[in-house]
Amino acid sequence: MSLISRTPAPDGRRRRLRAVAVPALAAALAATTLAGCGGSGRGSDSDTVTMWTYPVIFDEAKNKAYWDGLVKAFEKQHTGIKVKVETFPWANRDTALATAIASGKGPDVVYLVPDQLPKYARNIVPAEEYMSQSARADYTDFALTSVTADGKTLGTPVLTSGNPLICDKRVFTAIGEQQYPGTWEDLARLAPRLKEKGYYATSYSGDTQQTLNLTFYPLLWQAGGDVFGKDGKKTAFADAAGVKALTYLKKLVDGGYTDRDMVTTTPKLEQTPVARGKVACTWQNTPADVEPFWGKANTVVLPPLKDVKSVGYGTVGALSLLKGGNTKAAGEWIDFVAEPANAAGLEKEAGYFPARRSAKDLYPGDPLQSAVSRTLPSMAAGPLAAKSREVMGLLAPEIQAALLGKKSPEDALRTAATAADAMLGR
């Protein structure tokens, strides 16, 4: 989710419950030994399953109640197996986990999101070793694809999310327009009319601390491009599709069709043009984010914009089993959590969606959440590459430079690609 979002995200870049101290020496050790180190030191009790998770349910009391209830139900059905669930903060979670694994003190099970999975692939027991065929067949394509790398399923999905296009009905009423945009061309055509009436066509958060998953990558995918090549060993974002996407975005900024200040700053949501009702459509917030400002009746949920194809960003929260523990006991725990009836408590309390086809509709009386759920097949979770976050760190400032007029889109993308490919060893 966006850093200006009000809703906690499965990859939680905003919320904290408590701090975890990570000694610098241990962090350095983790960085050099993680790739070759499997397993974890879970103690001598092989029938105790330890799990690390993060506050997907932001309310601490509700989060604890959910996991305590699930543990109690599991232990009642699985005599002799004990489960210990620990909730850690989102901040610095990779450093803490890598350090624990490297020192042999990691958990049996850990909650991960797609772009983390390749980093720990050598430490993960593929889900094929404990997931039944019937369960596997029940997962949506979006959920299963998002946790699969190099032909191996690196986690068991327990929730999904999506960021479709959302539009403010009041803005369209104000300009006398009844048709909402479905394509880049549609939005570009509306932009001058919106500007004339004092509205922005869209919002774009160019702050380099923002995740490109929510900002630039959807445009890249819509143009038919991708972040990496098919083998994941070289970047692909500087090709014709990438240039097309960044050029389109730059035209929106240069034309005053999106707030230029947002290219470099990230104010609180309530201080943005989105909250003030001055933005027609955005793909960087969810209905839950804007509903307090727009109102439910004025929030219109639509499929992601389309150029070559319609695609938006969504993520998948998954439980991964780490090597070195009791695979059977930990696998049974993961399977239990992932059962639709059990995962529903996590999904609904946090505002997310099921990962399995057989799951019940969690929001039958909520038209906005129901509308979002219908767009989930159009979502992509982003690249499953070990260096995906590092590449993002190189690309974000170059995109910002192009939007500020310091570089052409071609030069900005080429510079980022050269640096990223060098980092990837090309």
PyMOL commands that set and color helices and strands:
alter all, ss='L'
color gray80, all
select helices_A, chain A and resi 24-36+60-77+93-102+114-123+127-129+133-138+141-145+169-174+184-196+217-222+240-254+260-263+269-271+287-294+296-298+327-338+340-350+367-378+388-403+409-423
alter helices_A, ss='H'
color red, helices_A
select strands_A, chain A and resi 48-53+82-87+109-112+124-125+148-149+152-153+156-160+165-168+281-282+299-302+312-313+316-322+379-380
alter strands_A, ss='S'
color yellow, strands_A
deselect
rebuild
show_as cartoon
